[in-house]
Amino acid sequence: MKAVPTVGVVLLTQGTRPDDLDRAIRSVLAQTGVRLDIVCVGNGWQPTGLPDGVAALALPENLGIPAGRNRGADVVTGDYIFFLDDDASIPDPLFLDAAIAKLRHNPFIGLLQPRVDDPSGLTSPRRWIPRIRKGEATHSSPVFSVWEGAVVLPRTVFDATGGWAEPFFYAHEGIELAWRVWDQGLRAWYAGDLEANHPVIQPTRHSDYYRLNARNRVWLARRNLPAVLIPLYVGSWTGIQILRWARNPEALRAWFGGWREGWLSDPGQRRPMSWRTVGRMTLAGRPPIV
């Protein structure tokens, strides 16, 4: 008889969306075919009123999204780990069972992100498909970044990445996680046939969106790329942002403020990917300079 998969589940919240959090928790508790160890991480908040089977971990201050996830990962156990943000949910009770079946069937998949749909039926933004050539949302493929709100990995793979990029606080931590999965000789995978729900919300709702977007692009390169590729990656993204926000000088000013901060501040531990990984990513369609 096949062993029941064990999954550590990390639900991250600041406690500001109680209805969404309740929906997320209920969607996890409804999962079948798996054994769960669930923690609700309160990022600057003491989780209360949690149902049986969900532990609480209160962080005295908001440490940022990546650090909050890492603190949750420290206290859950399981052969697999599933990260779910409080404004996301899983509509299918067989989701985790199906995701883990994919990971078991193809041991070269080291990370899985499902398709993301707005539960009210609004058209999902194309940014939720983490590919340059977006194609159909239901089409599955290897990817080089992930939407972070619902992600499944084997626990050994997550540990080998070093965890989420804590200095980032918010933005682009999903790119680093995917790159570090690729650097283990594995693939990050977009599973278009599996579904997570999330409301359509503009990322610019975050007050520091432009600054952190730019700072973390620079940090991403400084932390993860061979030295010769760092200026190529940062240069390509600088050109892209200038074109993207040419008619929004206020956004560009904030972006370039973050860009300068990225070069002048400490990005944390440097773990450059191997040239073998650069070659594998290039052959798979996305050299790490874009």
N, C-alpha and C positions, 0 to 999 in steps of 0.2 A: 504493500500500500504506500502511495506517495505521501511523504511527510508534509504536514501542514506548514506553509511558510510562516515565519515569525517576522513581524514588521514593527519597527519603532516608528511612531508617528509624532511629528513635531508640528503643533498648531501655534502659529505666532500671532499675537494680538497686542494692541495697546488698550483694549477695553472700551474703545470709542464706538464700536459697531456691534452692540449686543445681539441684534437680530441676525446679522450676518454670521457672527461667531456661533450662535446656536445652530444655524443651518449647516455650517462647516462641520461642527462636532457631530451632529446627527447623521451627516453623510458618511462620516468615518465609522461611527458605531454601527451603521447599517451594512458595512462590508462583510461579506461571507467568504468562506474558504481560506481564511487567514487567521492567525492569532496575533492580537495587537497589544502593544505597550504604548499608551498614548499620554503625551504631556501637553498641556496648554501653557505656553510661555507668555507671561504678562510682561511686556517690555515697558517698564516703568509703571506697572499696574499689578495689583494682587487679584488674580482670577478668583471669582466667587461663583457659587451656584452651579458648579460643574456637575454633570451627571456621574453616576457610578461608573468606574472604569476609566476615568480621565483624571490624571494627576495634575496638580497645579505647580508651576514654578514662577515665583514672583521675582522680577529683577527690579532693584530699587530705583533705577533710572533707565530711560530709553537708551540702550546701547547701540541702536541702529539695527537694521534688518539682518545683515549677515551675522553679527555677533549674537543677536537674539536666537537665531536658528542654531548656531553652534552651541549655545548654552543648553538648548533643548536636546540636541544630539548627545550631549554629554551624559544625560540621565535616562535615555531610553535604550533598550536592547532589542536585538532581532537580527536576523540574517539580512534583512533589507531595511532601508530607511525611507520614509515618505515625508516630505515637507509640504505643508499646506498653509497658505495664508488665510486669515480670518474672513476675507471677503471673497474667497473661492470656495467651491464645494464640488462634490463628486456625485453626479446624478445616478450612476449605475452601481448597485451594491456588489457587482462582480468586477469592478474596476481594478482593485489591487490584485485580485486573483489573476485577471487577464494580463495585467502589466508584468507581474512576476513570471507568468508563463512565457511571455516574450523574452524576458531576460534569461530564463533557463534554457529556452530553445536556441537562443543565439548568444553564446557566451562572449561574443565580441561587442555586444551592447553593454556599455557601462553606466548609462544614464538614460532615463526615458522621460520625455515631456509629452503629455497628451495634447490633443487639439483643444482650443479654448473657445467656448461659445457663451454669448450673453444669454442668461436664462429667460429673459423677457422676450427674446426673439429679435433684438436689435442686431444689425449687421456688425459682425466682429471686426475690429481694426486689423489691417494687414500686418501690423507689427507683431501680432501674436503668433504669426507663422515665422519662425526664426530662420528664414532663408532669404538670400538676395533675390532669387527668382521664386516668387511666392507660389505660383501655381494654385492648385486646388487645396483648400484647407484639409480635405480628407486624404490627401496624398502623403504617405509616410516616406521619410528619407533620413539619412544622416544629416546632422546640423552641427554648427560650430558656436552656437550660443543657445541659451534657453530662456523662455519666460519662466520666472522663478516661482510663481505662485503655486505650482503643483508639480513636484519632481520626485521621481523614484530612482533609487540606486541600490545596488548591493552594498551592504555596510562596509565591506572591505575596500571597495572602490572609493566610497566617500572618505573613509579615513585616510587613504593614500593620497587624496587630493590636498590634504591639510585643512579641509573644511572650507566654509565660505570666507570670503576676503573681508575680515573684520574692519580694516581701516576704511573701506569704501563707504560704510554707513548706509548708503542707498545708491543704487544704479550700477549696472554692468557687472555685478557679482556673478550673474549667470553666464557671462562670457568666460570669465576666469575659470569657473567650475567646469564648463564644457571643455575648455582648452586643457585643463589638467586631467580630465578623463581621457582625451585623445593622447595625452603624453604617456599614459599607461599602456598604449597599444590597443586601446578600446575606441568605441564610438559613442558619441552622444546621439540619441535617436529621437526624432519627432514622430510620434505615433498618431497619425491622423485618424485612425479608426477607434481611438479611445478619447473620451470626452471629460473635460473639466468645465465648470461654469464659473463665470466672473462677469460682473457688470461692466459695461463700457464706460470707462472713466479716463479722462485725459491725464497723461502723466505730468503735465505742467501744473496740476493741482498742487504739487509739492513746491514749496516756496523756493527751495534751493535747486530746482531741477536743472537749470542751465549750468550753474556753477559745478554741481557734482557730476553732471554728465561729462563735462570737459575734464575736470580734475581726474576723474576715475578712468577716462580713456588714456590719459598720460600714465597714470599709475599702473593700469593694466599692462601697457607695453613695458614699462620699467621693471615690473615684477616678473613678467612671463616670457618675454621675447629675447632671442639672441641679440646682442648689442647692435649689430649691423641693421637689424630690422626695426629697431625702435623708432628712428626718425622717419622711416618709410610709413609705418603704421600711423604714427601721430600726424605726419604730413598729409596723408590721404584723408584722414578724418577731419583735419583742419579745413582742407579744401571743400569737403562735403558740407560742413556746417556753414561755411561762408556762403555757399550757393543756396543752402536750405533757408537760411535766415537773413539773406541780404536785405530784405525789406523790413526787418525787425531789428533795428540798431540796438535797442535796449537789451534784447535777448543776446545779441552778439557781444555786447559789453560784458554781460554776466558770464557768458561762455568763455571769453578770453580771460576774464578774471580767474575762473577755475583752471584754465589752461596754464596760466602762469603759476598758480598754486601747485599744480601737478608736478611741475619741474623743480620748484623751490622747496617742497616739503617731502617728508619721509614717507614712501609708499608702503613700508613694511618689508617683510622678508622677500628676497629675490630668489625665484626658482625658475630659471630660464628653461623653456622646452628644448628638447633635443632637435638637431637638424633632421633626424629621422622623422620626428613628428611633423616638422614643417613640410617635409616631402609628402607624408601621408595625407595631410590636410590639403596640400596643393593638388595631389592626384584626385582627391575626393571633391575638388571643385572650389575650395575656399582657402587660398594661401593667406597666412595671418598678416597681411599688410592692408587689408580692407575691413 
